[in-house]
């Protein structure tokens, strides 16, 4: 699937090196060393964005390992999923569509943000 060049450029601007790949009819964007929200351990890791409908979600954000955090995304419903010759993990988290690629990533990262008690 083709994505607008300006959206891919925005990913590069925000996350550094980005690699796009196709597998099994899905498009993926590998974003290495992404900083996670405060309070997450580890603080950075590789993420794999699938901006297409998959597994009953409008998009998925896979992480290179499970994360300890106090955010609302605690249901790790994808564990050791093999994509692009690596194992990935994902929480059950929905992001509304349609959004730009960078907005999708940020929306998925909200699963790991600690909710304020204000």
Buried (B, 14 or more C-beta within 10 A) or exposed (E): EEBEEEBBEBBEEBBEEBEEEEEEEBBBBBBBEBEBBEBBEEEEBBBBBBBBEBEEBBBBBBBBEBBEBEBBBEEEEBEEBEBBEEEBBBBBBEBEEEBBBBBBBBBBBBBBBEEEEE
